[in-house]
Amino acid sequence: MQYETVILGAGAAGMMCAAHAGQDVLVVDHAKNPGEKIRISGGGRCNFTNMYASAENYLSQNPHFCKSALARYTQWDFIELVDRHGIAWHEKTLGQLFCDGSAKQIVAMLVAELKQAGAGLWLETRVGRISRGADDFTVELERNGKTQTLSCRNLVLATGGKSIPKMGATGLAYDIARQFGLPLIDTRAGLVPFTFPGERFKPLAGVALPARLSNTRASFDEALLFTHRGLSGPAVLQLSSYWHEGEEIRANLIPDGSLYETLRSQRQTSGRKEITTELAKHLPARLVEFLAPQLHLAGRLADYSDGALSTLCEALANWPLKPSGTEGYRTAEVTLGGISTDALSSKTLEAKTHPGLYAIGEAVDVTGWLGGYNFQWAWASGVAAGAAIARG
């Protein structure tokens, strides 16, 4: 069987590419249903893009690589597509856009788009041997218990990264890239909770508060959540992408900076009360109880001088923490690293040394922040490759 284009992966990038790649396109995936990571994203409502998406929100060995695709297919283009399909949406915080209803609406929209473009979709199909001839690729596929061999002029790697293996994630795109000599950037889990030794924060499991998490590379002001295993929440997930094994991080538990003056005022009116009681008006009580021994919190608020209050606030604003690791690909929302951007055209996502071979989405060394940025890269890179293929 012969196709113009075979796209490996029926996820966000693969389906978007199929909708723009012109005629004679086949999308292949080993899952039972298309867009499984879309379906579970955003608590089932799919944070499908971000109003503020720009190149500054992405990590890559080449921070400029993503600019071309993002500029040519913007968040506003995708919002227009969502509106055209009658999908209601809302903004949560920090420009994050979610479906009012279900993430399944986004999946259905993408399937409708690729089918309208005339693309085929083979599910529960496993990829076998891939080879390259003079003018085309040969792809062996196992489907319905039978092996079928296809040839195609264009082959698109859209199988994603290693994150959430229970959803079927594998390193297939990396294996194929290696086969064709494309360089790879070492991969690691991104947007993932931190772990700490000895269930350090077990007494705080479930406690959440606004915080600023930072290291020498980045800083994020969002929610911090304590878990049985360590730290999670948006601020933690964001910082995890900028963290390396063995490094220390800092937590600012009072990011608005007003606690010092507030405690001084409370000292005038409630000085006879315990410092822990008064502090618990501003921080979760369980967190105050947890921190009391190491911060030597004891006695009445009236016993704390301005200097002592300043020292306390400085400690709360600069809590050093050293994660033992992360929860890894099991719970990571994305994979950092992947196929090196040095090997690809930033305009078309085509391999420089192998005409007709493309890599898009999470498989590429472009990783977005939490908040819809990774989906926007999937849409933009899929359209970039698809449009280039359609132009021939």
Secondary structure, DSSP 8 states (H G I E B T S, - for coil): -EEEEEEE--SHHHHHHHHHS-SSEEEE-SSSSS-HHHHHGGGGT-EEEETT--GGGEE-SSTTTTHHHHHHS-HHHHHHHHHHTT--EEE-STTEEEESS-THHHHHHHHHHHHHTT-EEE-SEEEEEEEE-SS-EEEEEEETTEEEEEEEEEEEE----SS-GGGT--SHHHHHHHHTT--EEEEEEES--EE-GGGTTGGGTT-EEEEEEE-SS-EEEEEEEE-SSEEESHHHHHHHTT--TT--EEEES-TTS-HHHHHHHHHHHHTTSBHHHHHTTTS-HHHHHHHHHHHT--SBGGG--HHHHHHHHHHHH-EEE---EE-GGGT-SEEEEEE-GGGB-TTT-BBSSSTTEEE-GGGBS-EE-TTTHHHHHHHHHHHHHHHHHHH-
